[in-house]
Amino acid sequence: MNRKEFIKNIFGVAAIAGIAGSCKDHRSNSIKGSIIGASANIGHIIRDGKTTDSPSEIIKKDIVIVGGGISGLSAARHLQANGITNFLLLDLEKEVGGNAKSGKNTISAFPWGAHYIPVPNNNLTEYLDFLQECGVVKNINENTLPEYNEAYLCFNPEERLFINGQWQDGLIPHFGVPEKDTAQISAFLNKMNEYRYAVGADKKEAFAIPVNESSEDNAFTLLDTLTMQEWMLANKFTSSYLHTYVNYCTRDDFGTPHNKISAWAGIHYFAARKGKAANATYSDVLTWPEGNGFLVNKLQAAILPQIKTSSLVTKITPQADKVLVAYFDVAANKNIIIEAAQCIVAVPQFIASRLLNDDERKAAVKKDFHYSPWMVANIKTNELKQKSGAPLSWDNVMYGSDSLGYIDATHQQLQVYKTKRNLTYYLPLCTKDPVTERKLAQNKTHADWVKLIMDNLKKVHADIETQTEEINVMIWGHAMIQPLPGYISGKSRAVLARSVNNNVHFAHTDIAGISIFEEAFYQGLNAAKKIIQQGIKNKG
């Protein structure tokens, strides 16, 4: 395997884009900016063969956590909270967070990926406890309902949709929509509400969070055998407005069109949220200028001494009574082996299978695990001209667009008048298959992305090209798992989630089934619990 293949296999498109971006100037147009990715330094280390050098140090730890996304951070936080502190969390990037990472400029912080959390279901007590620690939940009232911090509940106006030449309030199409289509949309939403409170013969919720808590009743699991589009047509939901809306929703949550996504997963999007609160409902969201980067900072606050960034893990070797984790310390420029009693692998399975050098796992991943690529751009602008209708909102979507529109990262700022804004633009790369989309993304320049974004947004902001000061782009080569038909109920997900030798445990949203914050949080929590249940103690 050559250098380029190694980087692509382990890190995805972002790494190659980042390395290429470091070697040439992307400012080939009047709008400055760059493609953000893995540092060129990582590529040079691999190119020079430094990761194959003999280790210069062997250290011992009770636990190693590989990966600093939400799952890895959640696992580390839970270990720390239970008095287990002799662990090390390794992450390739300079900052932890995975697809919840964020950035900042002179205007505000902004997200590079996940940018909100819905109001949680009330049975997720450990998650709610964490949110209370963060100050997101202010208190639990006498009716045992959480009261959320009003500063973190999304301010109004929350959402708008550009449709039929005008901005309307909300994302469900209604402006200029014929009555027959409106009736179908209403009937569809009523059906989703029925599923929200449906219970299987096994007394479990039909659609639960985490996914693995959902009913295994065939009446519901059979929905995993067809696509969302097929299910809609079979149930006489034919409105083009409804299909466009549902297609937007599945691309938003799964990076996958509704003609490819599992019907079970598609319905889960609408039916799994059931949260109740003193000052919010299940349809409300919590957000911050930096998006879920706010929660990343809270998760890592108590474990900063145990986090080791710029650490390229190259191999994980499970043995009967220990686990050997080899990594390259970029800052120290040396290879290190950690001898640990336990290891939590909190990276996607396409990476985990290679780190473990497990051919069976690799084959299963290649066959059953498919990941959607995304492009996210942060746009620094002056005030923009607005089309008629609803005012600038937190979430701004264009009906029928390939993009998901943009969120205003300055929305939660308290000042009313703003002369400059950060707009975070989201584009799931799902027109073609993921492999093709990754190759196409790899070959695009900064100028290509800027043109694509400007061509899309000038339909609603005529002056956006002259008012934009800077655009930075990030490519997520494997942003999230695609729950295609058969994935949720199939065997691969459950098989690959099993621990190896009872000392290597997995925690990531790809084995959870869908990529949402709660799933990542509980993946890490449950992996940590497996270790705690074995009675591991600090050895100092």
N, C-alpha and C positions, 0 to 999 in steps of 0.2 A: 504494500500500500504506500503510495507516494505522499508527500507532505500535504498537497492540496486535498487529496481524498481523506487523509486523517483529520484535518481541520474540519472538513465538511461533515464527516461522519460524527465527530464528537461534538462540534459546536454549532453546526448549521450555517445557513446563509449569512447570518449577521457577522460571523467571524471573517468570512472571505470578503464581504462588503467592507468591513472595517479595515482589514489589512490593505485592501486595494485603495480605500479612501485615504489611508495615511500616506500613500506614496504619490498622490497626485492632487492637484487643486481642482475641487469640484465647482468652483465659482465661475462656470462658463456662461452664466447668465447674470442679470442685474440683481438677482436676489441671492444674498450670501447664505452660507450654511454648509452642511456636510452630511454624509451618511455616517451615523454613529454605529460602532460595532466593537467587537473585541479588539484590543490593542494590537498593533503590529508586533509588539514585543513577544507576544505569545506565539505568533506565527514564526518569528525568527528563531525562537527557542526550539520549536519542532523541526524547522528546516535544518538547523545546525546539529540536530541529533542529541541535544543535551538531556532530553528525557530518558535516553537509553543508557546514560552514564551510570556507573555503580553508585549506590547510595553512600553519602558521606556521613550519614547519621541515622541511627535507629533510636526511636523514642517509644515510650510506653504510655498508653492512656487506657482508661477503662472503656471509653466509648469514642468512636469516630462517627461524625455525621458528615456525609458527602452531599453537598448541595445546600445553598443558602436561600432557596425560595421559601415560600410560606410554610410548606411542609417541614422542611429542615429547621426553620426557626421555631415553629410550633413544638417540634420534638425537643429542641434544646431548652426552650422555655419551661416545658413540663418537667424535664429532668432536673433543671435548676430548682424549680419550685418544690421538688420532692427531695431536696438535699443532695442530689447527685451532681457534682461539679467537676469531676475529673474527666472532662470530655473536650473534644476539639471539633469545631465545625469548619470544614474546608469549602471554599468557594472559588471558582475560577476568576470571577470578576473583581474589580476594585471595590465594589459595593455590593452588599447582599440585597435580596429582594425578588430575584427572578422576574417574572412578568408583571410584578407589582412595583418595579423600581420607578424612580421619579427623578426629575431634574429641577433646575432653578435658574432664573435669570433676574435681571433688575426689576422686572415687573411682578413676578410671582413664582411660586413653585408650580410644577406641572407634572402630569403622569406620563410615563412611557409605556403604559399598558393598562392594567386593571385600574379603574378609576372610581369605583363605588362599591358599596355593599347594600343589598336590600335589607329591610327590617327583618331580623332573624325569627325563625320559628321558636316558639316559647319552650319547646322541649330540649333545646340545645343549651343546656344549663352551663356547661363548661365554656362554651363560646360566649354566652352572655356574661359569665363571670369575667372573662378576659376583657370584654367591652366595658364592663364596669371599672375594671382596673385602669383602662385607658381614658376614662371620663366620658366615653361615648354614651353609656348608660349612666344617668345621674343618680337614680335610685330605683328601688322596687316599691311600688305603692301598696296600700292595704289590700288591694285586690290581686296582689302578686303580679301586677303588670309593670314592665319596665317603663321608665320615663326617660326619653332620649334627650340629649343635649341639643337644644334648638339651634345652636350654632353649627351643628353637624348634619342636621336634617336639611336636605336640599331646599334652598330658598325658591320661592316663586319669582318669575315664571320658570317652571322646571323643564318643559319639553315643548317643542313646536315642530311642525311638519310642513315643508313647502310642497303644496299640491294644487294642481289646477290654477297655477299662476299666483298663488297667495300663500302666506304663512298662516296656518291654523294652530290653535292651541291643542296640545296633546299629539301623540303619535298614531293613534288609531284613526284611519282616514274617515273624514266626514264632510269636509268642505267640497262642495260640488259633486258629491258621491250620490248616484241614483238611489232611490228608496229601496229598490229590490236588493241592492248590494248592502245597504245599511242594515236591512233586515237579516241578511245572511251573516254579517259580522256580529250582530247582536246574538243570533242563535249559536254561532260558534263560541262566543265568549261565555254564554250560558252553559254550553256543553263542557267547557274547560272548568267552569265553577263546579259542575257536578263531579268531575274527576278530582277536584281539589279536596273534596270531603269523602271520596269513595274509599271503602275499606274492603280488603279481600277476604276470602274464606278463612285465611290464616290470621284474621283480626289485625293485620298490619295495614298501614296507610298504603293506598295504591301507588302514590308518588311521594316519596319521603326524601328528606335530607338528613344524613347522607344517603346516597342512592342505595347502598347495601341494606338499609333498613326498610326498603320498599317491599310490598307484598310480592310473593312469588305465585300468586293465583294466576292460572293460565289466562283468565279473562283479561288480564293486564299484560302479562309477559308476551302474549301473542302479538301485541302491538310492536314488539321489537323485530318482527319478521317482515315488516313493510316500511316504506318511507312515509314521511309526514304528508307529502303530496298525494301519495296513493291513498292514505287513510282519509284525507279530506275529500277526494273525489268519490271514494266509496261511500262516504256519508253525505253526498250531495252538496258539499260545500264547493261551489264552482266560481264564485265571484272573483274576478281578476283583482279587485281592490283587496279582498281578503287574502288571496294568495300572495300578493305583493307584500302585504303587511307581515304575514307569517314568515315569508322568505327573509324579510328584514330581521325578524326576531331570531331565527335559527342561525343566520350569519352572525348576528350580534353576540350570541351566547356560545356558539359552537364553531364559528368560522366555516360553516357548511350550509349550502343551499337546502331548501326544504324538499327538493326532489332527490336528495341524497341522504339526508339525516333520518335516523330511525324515528318512527312515529312515537315510540315510547319516549324517547329523549325530547322530541318536539312537544309532546303533551306535558312532560315533566316541567319544561320551561314555564308553562302557563299555570300548572296545577300544584306545584310543590310548595309554593309560598303561602304560609298560613299565619304569619306572625301577628300578634296583637300587642298593643302598647297603650299606655295612658295618653300619649299624644301623637300616635302614628298608626298606620295600618300596614298590611303586608305589601301594598303596592308602593309604599314610600321608600326612598333610598337615603343613605347616609354618604356624604362625600366631603372631600377636602381639596384644596388647590392641587396638592401633590397626589391626589387619588389615593389608592391603597398604600402608597408610600408612607402615609401617616401611620398605618397599622404596622408596616415593616419596622418603622422606628420604635414603636412601642414593644414589638416582639423582641427586638434585639437589645433593648435598653439594659436589661439585667445580665446579659450574657456576652457583652462586648469583649471581655478578656479572653473568652474561649472561641472567638471567631477569628479565623485566619483566611483573609482574602488573598487574591492573586496567587492561588494555589491550584495547580493543574494536577488533578488526580489522574493517574495513568493505569493503575491496576488495583484490583481488589481480589485477594486470595483467601477464601474461607478455609480454615483448617479445623480439626476436631475440637480443639480447645481454645482457639484464638482466630483472629482475622488480621491479615497483613494488608495495610493500605499504603501503596506507593504514590508519592506525589512530588511534583517539582515546585519548590518554593521560588517564585519569580524574583521576589525582593532579595533573597539571600543567594540566588543563582546556584542552587544545589538540589540534588535529589535526596529525599528523606523517606524512610519507611516507618510507619507507625504500627506497633504491635498492640492490638486492642483485644479486649474480651468480647466486645460487641460492636457492630457497625450498623448504622441506619443509612440506607442508600436513598437519598431524597432527590433523585434526578429521574428524568424520564427513562422508560425502559429501553429506548433505542440507544441510550448512553450506557445504562446499567448493564445491558447484555454484553457490551464490548469491554467494559471495565472488568467484568467477571470472566470474560473470554469463554462464554457459555454458548456453544453452538446451537443447542436446542432452544435456548431462550432467544437467540438471534433469529432463528427460523420462525418462531412463533410471533415475534415482533414484526418481522417482515411481512408475514401473512395477515395478521389481524390488527396491528396497531398502525393507525394512520393519523398524521398530525397536520393541522392546517397552518400554513404560513400567513403572516400578516405584515402590513406596512403601517407604521404609526409615525405621524409627523407632528412636530410642534412648530406652530406658525406664530411669529411675533408680528403683530399688526398695530396700526393706528386705527382709529374709529372707522367703521365701514358703512357704506350706504346700505340701507335695508329696503327690501321689497315690502309691499303693503301687507297688513295683517298683524299677526301676533308679534310681540317684540322679541328681541334677542333673549334667548333662554340659556339654561345650562346645557341642554342637549338639543342640537339643531340638525334635523334630518331632512333629506330630500327624497321625495317619493320616487321609487323606481331606480334610484341611483345604485351603481356598483359599490360606492362608498357607504359608510354608515353615518356620514356627516361629521360633525365636530362637536366637542364640548368646549365650553368657555371655562378655562381653568381659573379665571379671576372671579367667577360667579359668586363664590362664597365670601369674597372680600366685602367689608362693610361699607366702604365708600360708594356713593351712588354714581358719581360721575367719574368715568375712567377714560383717559385719552389713549391708552395703549392696552392691549390684551394679549394673552397667550391662548391660542385656539389649538386644541389637540384633535387631530384628524385621524380617523380610523378607516382602514381599507383591508378587509379580509381578502386574501388572494385565493379565490375559490372558483374562478371562471373555468379553469382547467383543473386537471388532477394536481395534487400537491407537489409531486416530483417535478412536473413541468413548470408549475408556478415558481418553485424555488429556483430553477434554472433561469427563468425569465427575470426574476428579481435580481439574481446575481449579476446579470449583464446590464442592468439599468444604471445609469449615472445619476448623480444628484440633479443635473439639469433635466433628465427624463422625468424624475419624480416631481420636480417643481412644475413642469409643464402639465403633467397629469393632474396634479392638485389644483392648479390655477384654472385649467379648462373646466374642471368639475365645479369649483366654487364660484367662478364668475357668473354662473347661471343665476346665482342668488345675490352676489355682491359684485356689481359692475366694476367697482374701483379696486378690487382686491389686489391686482398686480401692482398698482402704484402705491397702495397703502401697506403692503407687506415689506417688512424690513429684513426678515430672516426666516429661513425654513431649515430645520434639522430633521433628518429622517432616520428611523430605526427599522430594520428588517428583522422580524421574528421568524426564523426559518421553520421552527417547530413550536409554534405558540401554544397550541392546545390540542388535546386528543379529539378526534372526530368520532362521535358515537354513531357509527353507521349501523344499518340493520344487522342484528345478531351480536353486536359487540357487548351490550349491557347484559344480556342473558347468556352469552356464550361462555365457554370454559376457559379460554385463554386468560382473560382478565383475572379470574379467581386463581388459576394455577400460578401465574407469574407474581401474584401478590403474596404467595406463601413464603415464609422465611426459609433461608438456606442454613442447614446445620444448627438451627436455633440460635445462630449468632449473627446472621446477616438479615436485616429486616428492611422492607421496602415501604416508602411513603411518598406518593406523588399522585396528582390528580388523574394521570393516565390510567392507573389501576383503580382509581375511584370510579371512573366512568365518564365524568363530566368535569370541566375546569371551572369551578367556582370557589370562592374564598373558603366557605364552610368545609367543603370537601378537603381542601389542602390542609386546613387547620386540624381536622379530625384524623387525616392520614398521619400527620406528625404526632399528634397526641396518642393515637393507638399504637404506633411503633414504639414510642417511649414507654407506654404501659407494658408492652411485652417484655421490655428490659427490666422494668421495675418489678414485675411479677416474678422474675427469676432471682430476686433478692440481691441484686448487685449492690455493692457498697463501695464508697470511695476508698481507694487505696493510697490516696495522697499523691 
